Amino acid sequence: MERDPCVFCKIAAEALPAYVVYRDGDFVAFLDSHPLFPGHVLLAPRKHYETVTDLPLHLAGPAMGLIQVLAKAVEAAVDAEGTFIAINNHVSQTVPHLHIHVVPRRRRDGLKGFFWPRQNYTDDDAREAVRDAIEREVQKLLV
């Protein structure tokens, strides 16, 4: 039995209305239906990829280029002082379709850095162990 397409797939296929600000053959950008602030935009690939790690490498560069354009456009359109760019992978991902948030920001807007408490390393050895483990994994993936 075939699953119904996700809400973002429906938006990309123009089967569900959305406040689209940009569309091309690979991506669609639209206003978030539950924005943190007015001007909060989501960029999603038109094809279904669940997370950023599923996105083919040949689309990663174009996605980042569009994020640059959208960040500038959002700032100018809503007279923001900056933007917050975010991607959730699985955890906190309300729609299981890759989407990148572009959120307009202003000083003292009430959004406090990251949305979760920070957790420090127990000591420099613990920090180095994590750094080393990540470096090894990066090297495996780049082979």
Z-matrix of the N, CA and C atoms (Angstrom, degrees):
N
C 1 1.443
C 2 1.524 1 109.41
N 3 1.323 2 117.04 1 128.73
C 4 1.458 3 121.80 2 -177.26
C 5 1.525 4 110.41 3 -82.13
N 6 1.323 5 115.96 4 134.88
C 7 1.463 6 121.57 5 178.04
C 8 1.517 7 110.64 6 -73.74
N 9 1.320 8 116.29 7 150.89
C 10 1.457 9 120.79 8 171.83
C 11 1.518 10 108.60 9 -65.11
N 12 1.319 11 117.14 10 142.84
C 13 1.462 12 118.53 11 175.46
C 14 1.529 13 110.53 12 -60.73
N 15 1.301 14 116.16 13 149.59
C 16 1.464 15 119.90 14 178.85
C 17 1.525 16 109.82 15 -69.37
N 18 1.316 17 115.57 16 165.76
C 19 1.460 18 121.09 17 -176.98
C 20 1.533 19 111.31 18 -58.70
N 21 1.338 20 118.39 19 -38.46
C 22 1.461 21 119.61 20 -179.38
C 23 1.529 22 111.40 21 -72.91
N 24 1.324 23 117.52 22 -31.93
C 25 1.467 24 120.14 23 173.76
C 26 1.525 25 109.91 24 -63.97
N 27 1.326 26 116.59 25 -39.35
C 28 1.468 27 121.19 26 178.36
C 29 1.526 28 110.69 27 -65.74
N 30 1.334 29 117.30 28 -40.95
C 31 1.464 30 120.67 29 176.79
C 32 1.528 31 109.77 30 -63.53
N 33 1.331 32 116.86 31 -44.66
C 34 1.473 33 121.18 32 -179.79
C 35 1.524 34 111.41 33 -61.60
N 36 1.337 35 116.81 34 -34.97
C 37 1.467 36 121.59 35 -179.46
C 38 1.528 37 112.01 36 -85.64
N 39 1.319 38 116.50 37 3.22
C 40 1.465 39 122.64 38 -178.12
C 41 1.525 40 111.99 39 61.20
N 42 1.329 41 116.71 40 26.72
C 43 1.461 42 122.32 41 176.99
C 44 1.524 43 111.04 42 -92.77
N 45 1.313 44 116.70 43 -9.75
C 46 1.463 45 122.50 44 178.87
C 47 1.527 46 106.56 45 -135.93
N 48 1.320 47 117.55 46 131.47
C 49 1.468 48 118.49 47 -178.55
C 50 1.518 49 112.44 48 -69.34
N 51 1.300 50 114.39 49 147.69
C 52 1.459 51 121.78 50 175.92
C 53 1.521 52 107.15 51 -154.66
N 54 1.315 53 115.28 52 162.86
C 55 1.460 54 120.70 53 177.23
C 56 1.522 55 108.03 54 -88.88
N 57 1.328 56 115.02 55 81.50
C 58 1.464 57 122.50 56 -174.34
C 59 1.527 58 110.26 57 -76.63
N 60 1.338 59 115.58 58 132.93
C 61 1.460 60 121.25 59 177.04
C 62 1.526 61 111.69 60 -109.07
N 63 1.342 62 117.00 61 -15.11
C 64 1.462 63 121.43 62 179.81
C 65 1.523 64 108.62 63 -161.84
N 66 1.328 65 115.67 64 143.67
C 67 1.461 66 120.84 65 176.53
C 68 1.525 67 108.43 66 -152.02
N 69 1.322 68 116.98 67 136.51
C 70 1.460 69 122.05 68 169.77
C 71 1.521 70 107.47 69 -141.07
N 72 1.300 71 118.11 70 -166.48
C 73 1.453 72 120.94 71 -177.07
C 74 1.519 73 114.86 72 -68.85
N 75 1.328 74 117.78 73 -21.33
C 76 1.462 75 121.59 74 -176.36
C 77 1.527 76 114.84 75 -112.53
N 78 1.332 77 117.98 76 -25.08
C 79 1.459 78 121.29 77 -172.33
C 80 1.518 79 111.99 78 -136.46
N 81 1.312 80 114.17 79 157.80
C 82 1.462 81 121.71 80 171.32
C 83 1.526 82 107.12 81 -137.52
N 84 1.332 83 116.00 82 139.29
C 85 1.462 84 121.74 83 177.45
C 86 1.524 85 107.97 84 -123.85
N 87 1.328 86 115.33 85 135.36
C 88 1.464 87 119.75 86 -175.17
C 89 1.526 88 109.75 87 -150.76
N 90 1.331 89 115.28 88 160.90
C 91 1.453 90 119.99 89 178.73
C 92 1.521 91 110.26 90 -68.31
N 93 1.326 92 116.18 91 137.31
C 94 1.456 93 121.80 92 176.25
C 95 1.527 94 108.35 93 -65.72
N 96 1.335 95 117.12 94 135.70
C 97 1.468 96 120.44 95 -178.51
C 98 1.532 97 112.42 96 -74.65
N 99 1.326 98 117.38 97 -15.80
C 100 1.464 99 122.73 98 175.96
C 101 1.534 100 108.20 99 -131.50
N 102 1.337 101 116.78 100 69.17
C 103 1.465 102 120.21 101 -171.06
C 104 1.522 103 113.93 102 -69.79
N 105 1.334 104 114.42 103 148.68
C 106 1.461 105 119.43 104 169.38
C 107 1.527 106 109.66 105 -68.50
N 108 1.337 107 115.62 106 -40.22
C 109 1.458 108 122.99 107 175.44
C 110 1.526 109 107.16 108 -145.34
N 111 1.342 110 118.59 109 154.49
C 112 1.463 111 119.91 110 174.78
C 113 1.527 112 110.52 111 -55.05
N 114 1.312 113 116.50 112 134.42
C 115 1.463 114 122.06 113 -176.87
C 116 1.513 115 112.70 114 100.72
N 117 1.331 116 118.37 115 -3.39
C 118 1.476 117 123.47 116 177.68
C 119 1.528 118 107.85 117 -64.82
N 120 1.330 119 115.92 118 116.77
C 121 1.465 120 123.05 119 -175.38
C 122 1.529 121 109.81 120 -115.06
N 123 1.326 122 115.78 121 147.36
C 124 1.463 123 122.28 122 173.33
C 125 1.519 124 108.67 123 -115.47
N 126 1.325 125 116.93 124 133.37
C 127 1.461 126 122.49 125 171.86
C 128 1.520 127 106.81 126 -107.30
N 129 1.331 128 117.00 127 126.19
C 130 1.463 129 121.42 128 -179.89
C 131 1.523 130 109.92 129 -133.06
N 132 1.332 131 116.84 130 143.36
C 133 1.471 132 118.10 131 172.51
C 134 1.526 133 108.44 132 -67.21
N 135 1.321 134 116.85 133 146.37
C 136 1.466 135 120.19 134 179.52
C 137 1.530 136 110.62 135 -67.75
N 138 1.330 137 116.65 136 -36.06
C 139 1.460 138 121.13 137 176.76
C 140 1.530 139 108.36 138 -81.66
N 141 1.305 140 117.14 139 149.19
C 142 1.460 141 121.41 140 -176.66
C 143 1.532 142 111.88 141 -76.76
N 144 1.321 143 115.21 142 114.47
C 145 1.467 144 123.97 143 169.12
C 146 1.513 145 104.68 144 -129.79
N 147 1.311 146 117.07 145 129.82
C 148 1.462 147 119.14 146 -173.65
C 149 1.518 148 113.39 147 -73.29
N 150 1.331 149 117.73 148 -42.57
C 151 1.467 150 120.76 149 -176.21
C 152 1.520 151 110.47 150 -134.42
N 153 1.316 152 115.79 151 171.97
C 154 1.462 153 120.75 152 179.59
C 155 1.528 154 110.85 153 -62.86
N 156 1.327 155 118.08 154 -29.39
C 157 1.460 156 119.94 155 179.70
C 158 1.526 157 111.91 156 -74.97
N 159 1.326 158 117.70 157 -14.49
C 160 1.459 159 121.59 158 175.56
C 161 1.524 160 112.16 159 -88.12
N 162 1.319 161 117.63 160 -18.33
C 163 1.461 162 121.86 161 -177.47
C 164 1.527 163 109.71 162 -66.23
N 165 1.335 164 118.42 163 126.40
C 166 1.469 165 119.50 164 177.63
C 167 1.534 166 110.91 165 -60.08
N 168 1.301 167 115.18 166 143.26
C 169 1.463 168 121.49 167 -176.82
C 170 1.530 169 112.03 168 -55.73
N 171 1.337 170 117.40 169 -35.06
C 172 1.468 171 119.17 170 -178.11
C 173 1.540 172 112.62 171 -67.48
N 174 1.335 173 117.61 172 -13.52
C 175 1.468 174 120.64 173 176.81
C 176 1.531 175 112.60 174 -100.10
N 177 1.323 176 116.98 175 -12.09
C 178 1.465 177 120.52 176 -176.64
C 179 1.529 178 111.65 177 -65.55
N 180 1.308 179 117.16 178 -45.25
C 181 1.471 180 120.44 179 178.89
C 182 1.515 181 112.27 180 -62.58
N 183 1.340 182 117.98 181 -50.39
C 184 1.465 183 119.01 182 176.73
C 185 1.536 184 112.88 183 -58.95
N 186 1.322 185 117.53 184 -36.23
C 187 1.471 186 120.02 185 177.83
C 188 1.525 187 109.95 186 -62.21
N 189 1.328 188 117.06 187 -44.72
C 190 1.462 189 120.11 188 -179.66
C 191 1.526 190 110.99 189 -65.64
N 192 1.316 191 117.49 190 -38.45
C 193 1.466 192 120.46 191 176.13
C 194 1.518 193 111.55 192 -61.12
N 195 1.328 194 116.61 193 -41.80
C 196 1.462 195 119.84 194 178.07
C 197 1.526 196 111.75 195 -67.95
N 198 1.316 197 116.74 196 -35.06
C 199 1.470 198 119.75 197 176.69
C 200 1.529 199 110.01 198 -62.32
N 201 1.328 200 117.44 199 -39.72
C 202 1.463 201 120.12 200 176.84
C 203 1.528 202 110.40 201 -60.68
N 204 1.327 203 116.31 202 -46.04
C 205 1.466 204 120.94 203 179.94
C 206 1.526 205 110.38 204 -62.87
N 207 1.334 206 116.41 205 -46.89
C 208 1.461 207 120.25 206 -178.45
C 209 1.527 208 111.92 207 -64.18
N 210 1.331 209 117.63 208 -39.47
C 211 1.466 210 120.45 209 178.47
C 212 1.524 211 110.15 210 -60.78
N 213 1.331 212 117.42 211 -46.21
C 214 1.465 213 120.78 212 178.27
C 215 1.525 214 110.88 213 -63.74
N 216 1.328 215 116.35 214 -42.51
C 217 1.466 216 120.72 215 -178.37
C 218 1.525 217 111.56 216 -65.22
N 219 1.321 218 117.18 217 -44.11
C 220 1.468 219 121.09 218 179.74
C 221 1.522 220 110.05 219 -62.96
N 222 1.335 221 116.76 220 -47.01
C 223 1.463 222 119.89 221 179.42
C 224 1.525 223 110.92 222 -56.17
N 225 1.337 224 116.54 223 -47.62
C 226 1.464 225 120.70 224 -178.00
C 227 1.529 226 111.36 225 -68.15
N 228 1.320 227 117.33 226 -41.97
C 229 1.463 228 121.33 227 -174.20
C 230 1.520 229 113.23 228 -67.09
N 231 1.334 230 116.98 229 -37.26
C 232 1.476 231 119.37 230 -177.03
C 233 1.528 232 112.17 231 -112.53
N 234 1.339 233 115.54 232 14.37
C 235 1.463 234 122.17 233 178.20
C 236 1.530 235 111.63 234 53.46
N 237 1.344 236 114.95 235 46.14
C 238 1.464 237 121.17 236 179.67
C 239 1.524 238 109.72 237 -84.89
N 240 1.319 239 115.02 238 157.71
C 241 1.463 240 120.80 239 177.62
C 242 1.525 241 112.00 240 -86.30
N 243 1.327 242 116.67 241 -15.84
C 244 1.455 243 121.83 242 -179.38
C 245 1.516 244 109.02 243 -178.08
N 246 1.329 245 116.32 244 -169.82
C 247 1.459 246 121.44 245 178.30
C 248 1.520 247 109.84 246 -140.25
N 249 1.296 248 114.88 247 159.00
C 250 1.460 249 123.75 248 171.84
C 251 1.518 250 105.36 249 -114.11
N 252 1.332 251 117.32 250 125.28
C 253 1.456 252 123.12 251 -179.90
C 254 1.527 253 107.14 252 -109.87
N 255 1.333 254 117.53 253 128.76
C 256 1.467 255 119.65 254 -176.23
C 257 1.521 256 111.56 255 -145.70
N 258 1.337 257 114.79 256 147.54
C 259 1.459 258 122.90 257 173.74
C 260 1.525 259 107.25 258 -133.28
N 261 1.309 260 116.97 259 128.41
C 262 1.458 261 121.59 260 172.18
C 263 1.522 262 108.32 261 -100.42
N 264 1.327 263 116.85 262 138.54
C 265 1.463 264 122.54 263 174.37
C 266 1.515 265 107.67 264 -118.04
N 267 1.306 266 117.03 265 109.40
C 268 1.456 267 125.28 266 -179.50
C 269 1.524 268 111.92 267 67.62
N 270 1.325 269 118.72 268 -72.89
C 271 1.463 270 121.78 269 -177.75
C 272 1.532 271 108.73 270 -67.82
N 273 1.316 272 116.75 271 130.44
C 274 1.473 273 124.57 272 -178.68
C 275 1.521 274 113.07 273 67.06
N 276 1.308 275 118.37 274 12.41
C 277 1.457 276 122.12 275 178.84
C 278 1.530 277 107.76 276 -91.80
N 279 1.321 278 116.87 277 96.08
C 280 1.460 279 122.53 278 -175.33
C 281 1.518 280 111.61 279 -62.35
N 282 1.327 281 116.67 280 -42.45
C 283 1.466 282 121.97 281 176.39
C 284 1.523 283 107.30 282 -109.03
N 285 1.332 284 118.57 283 122.24
C 286 1.469 285 120.75 284 -177.29
C 287 1.532 286 112.51 285 -77.73
N 288 1.311 287 115.95 286 57.33
C 289 1.468 288 125.03 287 177.33
C 290 1.520 289 104.17 288 -143.06
N 291 1.323 290 117.03 289 125.03
C 292 1.458 291 120.72 290 -178.29
C 293 1.525 292 110.68 291 -46.82
N 294 1.309 293 116.33 292 129.62
C 295 1.455 294 121.77 293 172.34
C 296 1.523 295 108.79 294 -150.76
N 297 1.314 296 114.01 295 143.69
C 298 1.454 297 121.47 296 -177.45
C 299 1.529 298 107.50 297 -112.67
N 300 1.324 299 115.47 298 124.57
C 301 1.455 300 121.70 299 -179.76
C 302 1.522 301 110.56 300 -83.92
N 303 1.320 302 116.49 301 135.25
C 304 1.462 303 123.14 302 169.72
C 305 1.527 304 105.05 303 -121.54
N 306 1.325 305 115.43 304 106.76
C 307 1.461 306 121.31 305 -173.60
C 308 1.525 307 109.33 306 -112.17
N 309 1.336 308 117.70 307 123.64
C 310 1.463 309 118.82 308 177.16
C 311 1.523 310 110.55 309 -67.59
N 312 1.329 311 115.95 310 143.42
C 313 1.471 312 121.33 311 -178.42
C 314 1.517 313 110.55 312 -129.72
N 315 1.313 314 113.70 313 149.95
C 316 1.462 315 123.14 314 172.52
C 317 1.525 316 107.04 315 -137.42
N 318 1.293 317 117.49 316 149.60
C 319 1.465 318 120.12 317 176.34
C 320 1.525 319 109.19 318 -57.76
N 321 1.318 320 115.76 319 139.36
C 322 1.463 321 122.85 320 179.26
C 323 1.524 322 112.41 321 59.78
N 324 1.344 323 117.17 322 35.70
C 325 1.471 324 120.50 323 178.67
C 326 1.527 325 112.65 324 -84.78
N 327 1.330 326 116.67 325 -2.20
C 328 1.455 327 120.25 326 177.42
C 329 1.506 328 114.55 327 94.88
N 330 1.327 329 118.40 328 -12.42
C 331 1.459 330 121.57 329 177.30
C 332 1.522 331 107.27 330 -83.32
N 333 1.307 332 117.08 331 119.56
C 334 1.460 333 121.74 332 -172.41
C 335 1.529 334 111.13 333 -99.90
N 336 1.317 335 117.27 334 94.16
C 337 1.465 336 121.31 335 174.79
C 338 1.508 337 112.63 336 43.19
N 339 1.307 338 116.10 337 -123.10
C 340 1.455 339 120.68 338 174.89
C 341 1.519 340 108.66 339 -84.39
N 342 1.303 341 116.78 340 160.44
C 343 1.454 342 121.57 341 -173.76
C 344 1.518 343 112.63 342 -92.30
N 345 1.315 344 118.83 343 11.25
C 346 1.457 345 121.55 344 -177.49
C 347 1.525 346 108.88 345 -139.44
N 348 1.325 347 116.19 346 158.02
C 349 1.468 348 118.64 347 -179.16
C 350 1.527 349 111.62 348 -68.55
N 351 1.290 350 115.75 349 146.29
C 352 1.471 351 121.44 350 178.31
C 353 1.521 352 109.79 351 -79.42
N 354 1.321 353 116.26 352 146.85
C 355 1.465 354 121.40 353 177.77
C 356 1.515 355 108.39 354 -126.67
N 357 1.317 356 116.08 355 114.73
C 358 1.455 357 121.34 356 -178.43
C 359 1.523 358 111.38 357 -78.68
N 360 1.329 359 115.03 358 160.47
C 361 1.464 360 120.97 359 172.91
C 362 1.523 361 108.27 360 -72.32
N 363 1.319 362 116.16 361 149.97
C 364 1.464 363 119.28 362 -179.07
C 365 1.522 364 111.38 363 -66.78
N 366 1.355 365 116.70 364 -33.79
C 367 1.462 366 120.71 365 177.15
C 368 1.525 367 108.53 366 -165.86
N 369 1.325 368 116.36 367 179.41
C 370 1.470 369 120.72 368 -178.48
C 371 1.521 370 112.18 369 -63.65
N 372 1.334 371 117.83 370 -32.98
C 373 1.470 372 120.30 371 178.17
C 374 1.524 373 111.04 372 -64.63
N 375 1.327 374 116.90 373 -40.91
C 376 1.467 375 121.03 374 178.53
C 377 1.530 376 110.10 375 -65.24
N 378 1.328 377 116.46 376 -41.08
C 379 1.469 378 120.54 377 177.60
C 380 1.524 379 109.85 378 -61.72
N 381 1.334 380 117.71 379 -45.51
C 382 1.463 381 121.67 380 -179.17
C 383 1.530 382 111.26 381 -65.21
N 384 1.327 383 118.24 382 -37.47
C 385 1.463 384 121.39 383 179.06
C 386 1.523 385 110.37 384 -62.95
N 387 1.322 386 117.44 385 -41.99
C 388 1.468 387 120.93 386 178.47
C 389 1.520 388 110.25 387 -68.39
N 390 1.345 389 116.43 388 -43.00
C 391 1.466 390 120.06 389 178.75
C 392 1.515 391 110.67 390 -58.72
N 393 1.337 392 116.02 391 -45.94
C 394 1.458 393 121.87 392 -179.31
C 395 1.533 394 111.29 393 -63.06
N 396 1.320 395 117.48 394 -43.41
C 397 1.468 396 121.65 395 179.95
C 398 1.528 397 111.11 396 -62.50
N 399 1.331 398 117.02 397 -42.66
C 400 1.461 399 120.39 398 179.10
C 401 1.520 400 110.36 399 -66.75
N 402 1.321 401 117.39 400 -43.15
C 403 1.466 402 120.71 401 178.53
C 404 1.532 403 110.93 402 -58.13
N 405 1.342 404 116.86 403 -44.05
C 406 1.481 405 120.31 404 178.71
C 407 1.525 406 111.27 405 -61.16
N 408 1.336 407 117.62 406 -41.74
C 409 1.460 408 121.59 407 179.89
C 410 1.520 409 111.47 408 -66.49
N 411 1.350 410 116.58 409 -38.90
C 412 1.451 411 120.40 410 176.40
C 413 1.526 412 110.24 411 -60.58
N 414 1.329 413 116.69 412 -44.58
C 415 1.456 414 120.79 413 -179.12
C 416 1.536 415 111.20 414 -63.12
N 417 1.331 416 117.64 415 -39.13
C 418 1.475 417 121.36 416 176.34
C 419 1.521 418 111.55 417 -60.90
N 420 1.333 419 115.63 418 -42.73
C 421 1.459 420 120.78 419 -176.61
C 422 1.531 421 112.53 420 -72.93
N 423 1.331 422 117.06 421 -25.10
C 424 1.460 423 120.26 422 -178.22
C 425 1.527 424 113.15 423 -87.83
N 426 1.326 425 117.77 424 -5.95
C 427 1.475 426 121.22 425 179.89
C 428 1.511 427 110.58 426 -73.58
